[in-house]
């Protein structure tokens, strides 16, 4: 799994790529929580650009849950942008699309 970040319009845009499964979920979660920490001091918005995520297991969903708890406590909003069809279906089945704002573009997440 790869991870990159940029700042756009005062928000952190995190771009993970690859599979988020049993072997990569811990790294994904750690990167996500660190991004939340960086947002807490300067930005109230973290956009997770999901276009590069090929698959997400229940471990990845757990990492999202833990990051959301941390974000809620820090006043940070996490939005999920550009999930592919597989990830969008996983989010829908798990009802995570109700917990997180999910947008079709990064730009829509920045204005949500």
Beta strands, then each sheet from edge to edge (+ up, - down):
strand 1: 2-8
strand 2: 11-20
strand 3: 45-49
strand 4: 52-56
strand 5: 77-81
strand 6: 101-103
sheet 1: 1+ 2- 3- 5- 6-
sheet 2: 1+ 2- 4-
end
